[in-house]
């Protein structure tokens, strides 16, 4: 009975040892110092074992016996093999430094590709022990020559590879806009507008590259360098590779402002031929936006920036939105302080030249134009709605008006807390205006002072006019959304021509997103471009190039049923810049 006592006195595993220690502590009440001496451990180690057991008293000290079905323990590495691999790695490290003069970081990258595991500290230690000193500072060209870098090919439409192949791209959702661009015939439009181009980078390819960045929401043009090797963006543009930053910047400088104006006119006409209702095109919201400039250009004027409540150097741009279609229809970045007040009439002339008719209604704020321009609008038969600038004397007179003269109304078409308001209407005379103007004073809108609306619409109900101007306020949110997603403020230069190009691309991208939203439907008509991008466009895909068609299979997303219902998977149009091969969209 005593011949197996050594099994309990001489433990062979850690679990066995801990079990004997805990049994002696809790059953035999053996002091910790005695156990430490018996098992050859420190007093702190014994205390830690008891503490762990107190936290988990259901510890399993016993394992079931191994069966033949259990997998065997992995074999330990042969010490001689480990030493051999370490020697081989050390030889390779010394070779990379001695023959090629690679730095520690470069050596680590090369070893990782060759399936050697080595940290920078180990590589530095091996080089230091071998007597190598730190490398002197090198230029960027010297570092590129030392490391084998995979350089992006030069952009050339003639080298576009349409051979049978397949690849994965993170720009899969971008191809949802390709069918609309093909139906609009962007290449023919650019040729008519005399947009510049070359044999290597035609005008259509350059514009699609810039437009693709706008549709994808690039923060700055320079960020395109991150994806110069991305095949999906290049295929969407019709090139073998995306042009570099210098090429895109130079192209924007080569575009004449008149060409952009003609492009704006033809773009609107082409978009409306797609068979989608984009609104009546009769009521417009107008506003100015200042694009900040942080350089030292002496010819850049100071303009007021509302979001910062101050004036600073910047480029003043005019943006016009179709109130019914909810999209930008006009933009001009050549606005100076001297001709700011004439921009309203210039837009009206542009719209008349393009459509043959005058706008029915224009809505703008109090600082947009002068009273003399309002008289011209009235003579042309155009309805206007604007705010009137308030003085202390006006506010005092309105607040002294008896309460029984104010009319109670309820606002219905705007989502605001203050719906029940009071209005006071009267006809007034203003300078440089020959007839009476209707003034509507509104209180109980959540403001301390009354709001003054001024219009030449005499028969329209006051509540409808207030609701209409409230919808005009959405243009500021629309502009803010364009700044956030289309990045109108992310310009690296204050050259007006570049800003005009950026505004034109913003206008085109906004319309494409609007077309996409209308086609999707299902409460997506009023969705912002950022929301549409996040729900549908931001999606990777697998591209299969076949002899007669190109198939883009989008990764699975919860909103794909909207694409199926809108018929995007049924489109099978030929794409002119892709050798007239048919583009088919699929979903997983």
ZIMOBEL-V84661 format. One record per residue. N is the residue number from 1. RES is the residue in one small letter. PHI is phi in whole degrees, -180 to 180 (NA if undefined). OMEGA is omega in degrees with one decimal (* if undefined). NEAR is the number of other ideal C-beta (glycine too) atoms within 12 Angstrom. Layout:
# ZIMOBEL-V84661
N & RES & PHI & OMEGA & NEAR
N & RES & PHI & OMEGA & NEAR
This chain:
# ZIMOBEL-V84661
1 & x & NA & -176.4 & 4
2 & x & -105 & -175.4 & 8
3 & x & -72 & 178.9 & 6
4 & x & -104 & -179.4 & 9
5 & x & -66 & -179.4 & 9
6 & x & -63 & 178.9 & 10
7 & x & -61 & -178.6 & 13
8 & x & -90 & -177.4 & 17
9 & x & -91 & -179.3 & 15
10 & x & -116 & -176.2 & 15
11 & x & -72 & -176.4 & 23
12 & x & -115 & 179.9 & 13
13 & x & -142 & -178.6 & 14
14 & x & -69 & 179.1 & 18
15 & x & -63 & 178.5 & 18
16 & x & -62 & -179.6 & 20
17 & x & -64 & -178.9 & 25
18 & x & -63 & 179.2 & 29
19 & x & -63 & -179.3 & 25
20 & x & -65 & 179.5 & 29
21 & x & -66 & -178.1 & 35
22 & x & -68 & 177.8 & 30
23 & x & -66 & 179.8 & 21
24 & x & -66 & -178.7 & 26
25 & x & -72 & -170.7 & 27
26 & x & -90 & -177.7 & 18
27 & x & -101 & -176.1 & 11
28 & x & -91 & 179.1 & 14
29 & x & 58 & -179.5 & 11
30 & x & -78 & 178.8 & 21
31 & x & -62 & -177.6 & 17
32 & x & -67 & -179.9 & 26
33 & x & -65 & 178.7 & 16
34 & x & -66 & 179.2 & 17
35 & x & -66 & 178.1 & 30
36 & x & -62 & 178.6 & 23
37 & x & -71 & -178.0 & 14
38 & x & -66 & -175.3 & 22
39 & x & -98 & 177.0 & 28
40 & x & 71 & -179.4 & 13
41 & x & -118 & 177.0 & 24
42 & x & -83 & 179.6 & 15
43 & x & -63 & 179.8 & 17
44 & x & -67 & 179.2 & 13
45 & x & -65 & 178.1 & 20
46 & x & -62 & 180.0 & 30
47 & x & -65 & 178.3 & 21
48 & x & -66 & 178.2 & 19
49 & x & -63 & 179.3 & 33
50 & x & -68 & 179.6 & 28
51 & x & -68 & 178.1 & 17
52 & x & -63 & 179.3 & 19
53 & x & -69 & 177.5 & 23
54 & x & -66 & 177.7 & 15
55 & x & -77 & -179.7 & 11
56 & x & -137 & -176.5 & 14
57 & x & -71 & -179.0 & 13
58 & x & -103 & 179.3 & 9
59 & x & -66 & -179.7 & 17
60 & x & -98 & -178.9 & 12
61 & x & -90 & -173.2 & 22
62 & x & -121 & 178.3 & 11
63 & x & -107 & 177.4 & 13
64 & x & -67 & 179.9 & 8
65 & x & -64 & 178.9 & 8
66 & x & -70 & 176.4 & 10
67 & x & -110 & -179.6 & 9
68 & x & -69 & -179.2 & 7
69 & x & -78 & -179.4 & 8
70 & x & -70 & 178.7 & 10
71 & x & -69 & 179.6 & 9
72 & x & -72 & 176.9 & 10
73 & x & -65 & -180.0 & 7
74 & x & -63 & -178.9 & 6
75 & x & -67 & 178.4 & 8
76 & x & -77 & -180.0 & 9
77 & x & -67 & 179.4 & 12
78 & x & -69 & -178.7 & 10
79 & x & -56 & 179.9 & 10
80 & x & -67 & 178.2 & 10
81 & x & -69 & 178.0 & 13
82 & x & -63 & 179.2 & 14
83 & x & -63 & -179.3 & 13
84 & x & -67 & -180.0 & 14
85 & x & -68 & 177.4 & 21
86 & x & -65 & 178.4 & 20
87 & x & -65 & 178.8 & 16
88 & x & -67 & 179.0 & 19
89 & x & -66 & 179.4 & 28
90 & x & -62 & 178.5 & 25
91 & x & -63 & 180.0 & 19
92 & x & -68 & 178.9 & 27
93 & x & -63 & 179.8 & 37
94 & x & -66 & 179.2 & 23
95 & x & -68 & -179.9 & 22
96 & x & -65 & 178.7 & 34
97 & x & -78 & -173.5 & 30
98 & x & -72 & -173.9 & 17
99 & x & -91 & -172.9 & 13
100 & x & -113 & 178.0 & 19
101 & x & 57 & 177.9 & 23
102 & x & -80 & 175.9 & 30
103 & x & -80 & -179.0 & 27
104 & x & -63 & -179.9 & 27
105 & x & -64 & 179.4 & 21
106 & x & -67 & 178.3 & 28
107 & x & -64 & 179.5 & 37
108 & x & -62 & 179.2 & 28
109 & x & -64 & 179.9 & 21
110 & x & -67 & 178.7 & 26
111 & x & -63 & 178.9 & 30
112 & x & -65 & 176.7 & 17
113 & x & -67 & -179.3 & 16
114 & x & -94 & 176.7 & 18
115 & x & 64 & 171.5 & 12
116 & x & -106 & 176.9 & 25
117 & x & -97 & -179.5 & 16
118 & x & -154 & 177.4 & 30
119 & x & -85 & 178.1 & 18
120 & x & -58 & 179.9 & 20
121 & x & -66 & 178.3 & 13
122 & x & -67 & 178.7 & 21
123 & x & -64 & 178.9 & 33
124 & x & -63 & 179.2 & 23
125 & x & -65 & -179.9 & 16
126 & x & -64 & 179.1 & 30
127 & x & -67 & -179.5 & 29
128 & x & -66 & 179.5 & 17
129 & x & -67 & 179.0 & 13
130 & x & -82 & 176.4 & 18
131 & x & 94 & 178.9 & 10
132 & x & -82 & 177.3 & 23
133 & x & -95 & 178.7 & 11
134 & x & -65 & 179.4 & 13
135 & x & -72 & 175.4 & 22
136 & x & -70 & 179.0 & 10
137 & x & -62 & -178.4 & 9
138 & x & -124 & 176.7 & 17
139 & x & -75 & 179.9 & 10
140 & x & -63 & 179.0 & 11
141 & x & -65 & 178.9 & 10
142 & x & -66 & 177.8 & 16
143 & x & -67 & 178.7 & 19
144 & x & -67 & 177.7 & 14
145 & x & -70 & 179.7 & 16
146 & x & -75 & -178.8 & 24
147 & x & -106 & 178.1 & 24
148 & x & -78 & -175.8 & 14
149 & x & -101 & 176.8 & 14
150 & x & -85 & -176.0 & 9
151 & x & -85 & 178.2 & 13
152 & x & -73 & 179.5 & 25
153 & x & -70 & 177.9 & 21
154 & x & -75 & -177.6 & 19
155 & x & -64 & -178.6 & 35
156 & x & -157 & -179.4 & 24
157 & x & -64 & -179.7 & 33
158 & x & -72 & -179.1 & 18
159 & x & -99 & 178.4 & 19
160 & x & -63 & -176.4 & 29
161 & x & -91 & 176.5 & 22
162 & x & -113 & 176.4 & 28
163 & x & -73 & -178.1 & 16
164 & x & -63 & -179.4 & 16
165 & x & -165 & 177.0 & 17
166 & x & -147 & 179.2 & 19
167 & x & -157 & 178.8 & 27
168 & x & -109 & -179.5 & 20
169 & x & -134 & 176.4 & 32
170 & x & -85 & 178.9 & 25
171 & x & -101 & -177.9 & 40
172 & x & -62 & -178.5 & 41
173 & x & -67 & -179.7 & 39
174 & x & -65 & -178.6 & 45
175 & x & -72 & 175.1 & 43
176 & x & -67 & 177.7 & 44
177 & x & -91 & -173.0 & 42
178 & x & -66 & -178.1 & 42
179 & x & -65 & 178.6 & 35
180 & x & -66 & 178.0 & 36
181 & x & -65 & 178.3 & 42
182 & x & -69 & 179.9 & 32
183 & x & -71 & 177.8 & 26
184 & x & -72 & -177.1 & 34
185 & x & 62 & -177.1 & 25
186 & x & -61 & -177.6 & 38
187 & x & -64 & 178.0 & 29
188 & x & -65 & 178.4 & 21
189 & x & -64 & -179.8 & 31
190 & x & -67 & 178.0 & 36
191 & x & -67 & 177.7 & 21
192 & x & -66 & -179.5 & 20
193 & x & -82 & 178.9 & 29
194 & x & 59 & 174.8 & 19
195 & x & -75 & -176.6 & 36
196 & x & -70 & 177.9 & 24
197 & x & -168 & 179.6 & 27
198 & x & -139 & 178.2 & 21
199 & x & -67 & -178.7 & 12
200 & x & -75 & -179.0 & 23
201 & x & -126 & 177.5 & 37
202 & x & -63 & -178.2 & 31
203 & x & -61 & -179.8 & 34
204 & x & -63 & 180.0 & 37
205 & x & -67 & 180.0 & 43
206 & x & -65 & -179.8 & 39
207 & x & -68 & 178.4 & 44
208 & x & -67 & 176.6 & 48
209 & x & -65 & 178.1 & 45
210 & x & -68 & -179.7 & 41
211 & x & -68 & 177.0 & 42
212 & x & -61 & 177.0 & 42
213 & x & -67 & 177.2 & 40
214 & x & -65 & -178.9 & 40
215 & x & -65 & -179.5 & 43
216 & x & -89 & 175.4 & 44
217 & x & 76 & 176.6 & 33
218 & x & -70 & -178.2 & 32
219 & x & -67 & 178.4 & 21
220 & x & -141 & -179.5 & 22
221 & x & -60 & -177.2 & 33
222 & x & -64 & -179.7 & 21
223 & x & -70 & 178.6 & 21
224 & x & -65 & 179.7 & 33
225 & x & -64 & 178.7 & 21
226 & x & -70 & -174.2 & 20
227 & x & -125 & 178.5 & 29
228 & x & -68 & 178.4 & 28
229 & x & -99 & -178.8 & 23
230 & x & -76 & -176.3 & 32
231 & x & -73 & -177.1 & 31
232 & x & -68 & 179.7 & 34
233 & x & -66 & 177.9 & 41
234 & x & -67 & 179.1 & 39
235 & x & -65 & 177.1 & 41
236 & x & -60 & -179.8 & 45
237 & x & -81 & -176.4 & 47
238 & x & 86 & -179.2 & 44
239 & x & -127 & 174.9 & 41
240 & x & -79 & 177.9 & 29
241 & x & -157 & -179.7 & 33
242 & x & -74 & 176.4 & 42
243 & x & -61 & -179.9 & 41
244 & x & -75 & -176.8 & 27
245 & x & -59 & -178.1 & 27
246 & x & -61 & -179.7 & 16
247 & x & -68 & 179.7 & 30
248 & x & -67 & 178.1 & 40
249 & x & -65 & 178.7 & 26
250 & x & -65 & -179.4 & 22
251 & x & -64 & 178.9 & 35
252 & x & -64 & 178.3 & 37
253 & x & -78 & -177.6 & 20
254 & x & -82 & -177.3 & 24
255 & x & -78 & 179.4 & 36
256 & x & -80 & 179.7 & 18
257 & x & -57 & 178.6 & 26
258 & x & -64 & 177.8 & 16
259 & x & -65 & 177.7 & 29
260 & x & -67 & 178.7 & 38
261 & x & -66 & 177.6 & 31
262 & x & -64 & 178.2 & 25
263 & x & -64 & 179.2 & 37
264 & x & -62 & -179.8 & 37
265 & x & -65 & -176.7 & 27
266 & x & -71 & 179.2 & 28
267 & x & -65 & 179.5 & 41
268 & x & -64 & 179.9 & 37
269 & x & -63 & -177.5 & 24
270 & x & -68 & -178.9 & 31
271 & x & -66 & -177.9 & 38
272 & x & -74 & 176.8 & 28
273 & x & -85 & -178.1 & 17
274 & x & -80 & 176.5 & 26
275 & x & 86 & 178.7 & 13
276 & x & -109 & -179.2 & 25
277 & x & -72 & -178.9 & 19
278 & x & -111 & 179.2 & 31
279 & x & 99 & -176.1 & 25
280 & x & -79 & -178.7 & 18
281 & x & 69 & -178.3 & 30
282 & x & -118 & -179.3 & 21
283 & x & -119 & -171.9 & 33
284 & x & -133 & 172.9 & 43
285 & x & -107 & -177.1 & 42
286 & x & -121 & 178.7 & 45
287 & x & -160 & 174.2 & 39
288 & x & -98 & 175.1 & 36
289 & x & -138 & 179.6 & 37
290 & x & -98 & 176.1 & 36
291 & x & -92 & -174.2 & 42
292 & x & -62 & 175.7 & 29
293 & x & -131 & -173.6 & 30
294 & x & -112 & 179.3 & 17
295 & x & -95 & -176.8 & 17
296 & x & -119 & -179.2 & 9
297 & x & -68 & -177.0 & 16
298 & x & -72 & -176.9 & 10
299 & x & -93 & 178.7 & 14
300 & x & -90 & -177.1 & 25
301 & x & -85 & 174.8 & 25
302 & x & -94 & 179.1 & 20
303 & x & -135 & -178.5 & 28
304 & x & -79 & 177.4 & 22
305 & x & -113 & -172.3 & 22
306 & x & -66 & -176.1 & 21
307 & x & -69 & 177.8 & 19
308 & x & -112 & 178.8 & 13
309 & x & 54 & 178.8 & 8
310 & x & -160 & 176.6 & 14
311 & x & -103 & 176.3 & 16
312 & x & -155 & -179.2 & 22
313 & x & -63 & 179.9 & 23
314 & x & -177 & 178.4 & 34
315 & x & -106 & -179.4 & 41
316 & x & -85 & -178.5 & 37
317 & x & -126 & 176.8 & 39
318 & x & -103 & 175.8 & 43
319 & x & -125 & -179.1 & 41
320 & x & -126 & -178.4 & 42
321 & x & -121 & 172.4 & 42
322 & x & -72 & -174.4 & 38
323 & x & -66 & -178.8 & 35
324 & x & -81 & -178.2 & 24
325 & x & -81 & 179.0 & 32
326 & x & 60 & 178.3 & 33
327 & x & -148 & 178.8 & 43
328 & x & -72 & 179.4 & 44
329 & x & -122 & -177.5 & 43
330 & x & -157 & 177.3 & 42
331 & x & -151 & 179.7 & 47
332 & x & -146 & -178.6 & 35
333 & x & -106 & -179.8 & 39
334 & x & -104 & -177.5 & 26
335 & x & -90 & 174.6 & 34
336 & x & -111 & -179.4 & 22
337 & x & -61 & -176.7 & 19
338 & x & -70 & -178.8 & 11
339 & x & -114 & -179.1 & 17
340 & x & -61 & -175.5 & 27
341 & x & -73 & 179.3 & 25
342 & x & -93 & -175.5 & 23
343 & x & -67 & 179.3 & 34
344 & x & -62 & -179.6 & 38
345 & x & -69 & 177.1 & 30
346 & x & -65 & 176.7 & 24
347 & x & -66 & -179.9 & 37
348 & x & -63 & 176.8 & 32
349 & x & -64 & 178.0 & 19
350 & x & -61 & -177.4 & 26
351 & x & -68 & 178.5 & 31
352 & x & -68 & 178.0 & 18
353 & x & -65 & -175.9 & 19
354 & x & -81 & -173.5 & 25
355 & x & -111 & -178.0 & 23
356 & x & 84 & 179.7 & 9
357 & x & -138 & 179.4 & 16
358 & x & -87 & 173.1 & 27
359 & x & -61 & 178.1 & 36
360 & x & -80 & -174.6 & 26
361 & x & -148 & 174.0 & 35
362 & x & -129 & -177.5 & 45
363 & x & -129 & -177.9 & 42
364 & x & -156 & -177.4 & 41
365 & x & -90 & -170.3 & 29
366 & x & -73 & -176.9 & 24
367 & x & -97 & -173.0 & 18
368 & x & -74 & -176.7 & 36
369 & x & -148 & -176.0 & 34
370 & x & -106 & 177.9 & 24
371 & x & -66 & 178.2 & 27
372 & x & -65 & 177.1 & 19
373 & x & -69 & 176.5 & 30
374 & x & -65 & 177.5 & 35
375 & x & -65 & 177.9 & 23
376 & x & -65 & 177.5 & 26
377 & x & -62 & -179.2 & 36
378 & x & -66 & 177.5 & 27
379 & x & -67 & 178.2 & 18
380 & x & -81 & -179.0 & 24
381 & x & 80 & -179.5 & 17
382 & x & -99 & 176.7 & 32
383 & x & -74 & 176.3 & 28
384 & x & -130 & 177.5 & 44
385 & x & -143 & -176.2 & 43
386 & x & -149 & 174.4 & 40
387 & x & -90 & 173.9 & 31
388 & x & -107 & 179.2 & 33
389 & x & -69 & -175.5 & 21
390 & x & -99 & 171.3 & 24
391 & x & -113 & 179.3 & 13
392 & x & -62 & -179.8 & 11
393 & x & -67 & 178.0 & 11
394 & x & -61 & -177.8 & 23
395 & x & -62 & -179.5 & 21
396 & x & -64 & 179.1 & 13
397 & x & -64 & -179.9 & 20
398 & x & -67 & -178.6 & 30
399 & x & -71 & 177.8 & 19
400 & x & -87 & 179.8 & 13
401 & x & -68 & -179.7 & 21
402 & x & -57 & -175.9 & 11
403 & x & -65 & -177.2 & 14
404 & x & -74 & 177.6 & 9
405 & x & -88 & 178.4 & 17
406 & x & -85 & -178.3 & 24
407 & x & -106 & -180.0 & 24
408 & x & -83 & 176.3 & 19
409 & x & -134 & 177.3 & 26
410 & x & -125 & 179.7 & 20
411 & x & -84 & -171.4 & 31
412 & x & -116 & -168.6 & 17
413 & x & -100 & 179.2 & 18
414 & x & -128 & 179.5 & 23
415 & x & -90 & 179.9 & 14
416 & x & -138 & 179.9 & 21
417 & x & -72 & -175.6 & 11
418 & x & -93 & -179.6 & 20
419 & x & -97 & -179.5 & 22
420 & x & -89 & -176.5 & 20
421 & x & -127 & 177.2 & 32
422 & x & -124 & -176.7 & 30
423 & x & -127 & 176.1 & 33
424 & x & -136 & -176.9 & 32
425 & x & -107 & 173.4 & 31
426 & x & -165 & 177.2 & 24
427 & x & -94 & -177.3 & 16
428 & x & -128 & 174.2 & 24
429 & x & -119 & 179.0 & 16
430 & x & -123 & -177.6 & 26
431 & x & -68 & 179.0 & 12
432 & x & 62 & 177.4 & 17
433 & x & -128 & -167.0 & 26
434 & x & -80 & -176.5 & 16
435 & x & -117 & 179.2 & 17
436 & x & -75 & 176.5 & 17
437 & x & -121 & -180.0 & 31
438 & x & -84 & 176.7 & 34
439 & x & -113 & 178.8 & 35
440 & x & -121 & 176.2 & 41
441 & x & -96 & -177.6 & 35
442 & x & -123 & 173.3 & 39
443 & x & -126 & -176.2 & 29
444 & x & 66 & 174.5 & 27
445 & x & -103 & -177.8 & 28
446 & x & 95 & 179.3 & 17
447 & x & -108 & 179.1 & 17
448 & x & -70 & -178.5 & 11
449 & x & -101 & 178.5 & 22
450 & x & -68 & 176.3 & 30
451 & x & -96 & -177.1 & 37
452 & x & -114 & 173.4 & 37
453 & x & -99 & -179.1 & 41
454 & x & -133 & -174.6 & 41
455 & x & -154 & 172.7 & 38
456 & x & -103 & 177.0 & 34
457 & x & -88 & -172.6 & 32
458 & x & -88 & -172.7 & 18
459 & x & -101 & -178.5 & 11
460 & x & -70 & 179.9 & 21
461 & x & -64 & -178.6 & 22
462 & x & -63 & -179.8 & 33
463 & x & -63 & 178.8 & 27
464 & x & -67 & 178.5 & 24
465 & x & -67 & 178.4 & 37
466 & x & -66 & 177.2 & 41
467 & x & -63 & 179.9 & 30
468 & x & -65 & 179.5 & 34
469 & x & -69 & 177.0 & 40
470 & x & -64 & 176.5 & 32
471 & x & -69 & 176.0 & 31
472 & x & -64 & 179.4 & 36
473 & x & -62 & 179.1 & 28
474 & x & -65 & -179.2 & 25
475 & x & -60 & 177.3 & 35
476 & x & -66 & 175.0 & 24
477 & x & -67 & 178.5 & 22
478 & x & -65 & 177.5 & 37
479 & x & -64 & 178.3 & 36
480 & x & -61 & 178.3 & 23
481 & x & -68 & 177.1 & 32
482 & x & -65 & 177.0 & 39
483 & x & -63 & -176.5 & 32
484 & x & -75 & -174.6 & 22
485 & x & -96 & -179.8 & 32
486 & x & -86 & 168.9 & 43
487 & x & 61 & 176.0 & 30
488 & x & -69 & 179.7 & 40
489 & x & -91 & -176.0 & 31
490 & x & -96 & -179.5 & 27
491 & x & -99 & -177.0 & 36
492 & x & -91 & -178.9 & 24
493 & x & -148 & 179.4 & 26
494 & x & -105 & 175.9 & 28
495 & x & -65 & -175.0 & 27
496 & x & -56 & -179.0 & 31
497 & x & -62 & 177.9 & 28
498 & x & -65 & -179.9 & 32
499 & x & -67 & 176.7 & 39
500 & x & -62 & 177.7 & 35
501 & x & -63 & -179.9 & 40
502 & x & -65 & 178.6 & 42
503 & x & -66 & 178.3 & 45
504 & x & -64 & 177.5 & 43
505 & x & -65 & 176.6 & 43
506 & x & -63 & 178.2 & 46
507 & x & -62 & -179.0 & 40
508 & x & -66 & 180.0 & 42
509 & x & -65 & 178.3 & 44
510 & x & -62 & 178.8 & 44
511 & x & -67 & 179.4 & 44
512 & x & -63 & 176.7 & 43
513 & x & -67 & 178.3 & 46
514 & x & -66 & 175.7 & 40
515 & x & -60 & 179.7 & 40
516 & x & -63 & -179.0 & 40
517 & x & -66 & 179.6 & 34
518 & x & -66 & 179.5 & 31
519 & x & -71 & 178.9 & 31
520 & x & -68 & -180.0 & 31
521 & x & 64 & 176.6 & 20
522 & x & 53 & 177.8 & 19
523 & x & 67 & 177.0 & 13
524 & x & -97 & -176.0 & 25
525 & x & -62 & -177.2 & 27
526 & x & -101 & -178.6 & 24
527 & x & -70 & 179.0 & 27
528 & x & -78 & 179.3 & 29
529 & x & -56 & 179.1 & 40
530 & x & -63 & 177.8 & 28
531 & x & -68 & 178.6 & 24
532 & x & -63 & 178.9 & 36
533 & x & -63 & -177.5 & 32
534 & x & -70 & -175.5 & 19
535 & x & -85 & -171.9 & 28
536 & x & -126 & -167.8 & 40
537 & x & -77 & -177.4 & 39
538 & x & -73 & -174.1 & 26
539 & x & -157 & 176.3 & 34
540 & x & -82 & -178.6 & 24
541 & x & -153 & 176.5 & 39
542 & x & -105 & -176.7 & 28
543 & x & -102 & 176.7 & 39
544 & x & -118 & 178.4 & 27
545 & x & -95 & -179.6 & 29
546 & x & -116 & -176.3 & 20
547 & x & -58 & -175.4 & 14
548 & x & -118 & -178.0 & 18
549 & x & -156 & 176.0 & 25
550 & x & -125 & -177.3 & 43
551 & x & -110 & 177.0 & 28
552 & x & -114 & -179.8 & 44
553 & x & -102 & -177.8 & 26
554 & x & -80 & 176.9 & 35
555 & x & -68 & -173.6 & 23
556 & x & -67 & 176.1 & 17
557 & x & -144 & -175.6 & 22
558 & x & -70 & -177.5 & 13
559 & x & -96 & 179.9 & 30
560 & x & -61 & 176.1 & 27
561 & x & -56 & 176.0 & 18
562 & x & -65 & 178.4 & 27
563 & x & -65 & 178.9 & 36
564 & x & -64 & -179.9 & 21
565 & x & -67 & 179.6 & 17
566 & x & -79 & 176.4 & 28
567 & x & 85 & -179.7 & 17
568 & x & -66 & 178.4 & 34
569 & x & -79 & 179.1 & 24
570 & x & -96 & 178.5 & 18
571 & x & -66 & -179.0 & 27
572 & x & -146 & -175.2 & 21
573 & x & -82 & 173.6 & 27
574 & x & -73 & -179.4 & 21
575 & x & -104 & -173.8 & 37
576 & x & -59 & -175.3 & 28
577 & x & -79 & 175.5 & 35
578 & x & -114 & 177.3 & 36
579 & x & 60 & 178.1 & 22
580 & x & 57 & 175.3 & 17
581 & x & -80 & -177.1 & 30
582 & x & -78 & -179.8 & 25
583 & x & -103 & 180.0 & 40
584 & x & -122 & 179.0 & 29
585 & x & -101 & 176.6 & 38
586 & x & -125 & 176.3 & 28
587 & x & -126 & 179.5 & 30
588 & x & -82 & * & 18
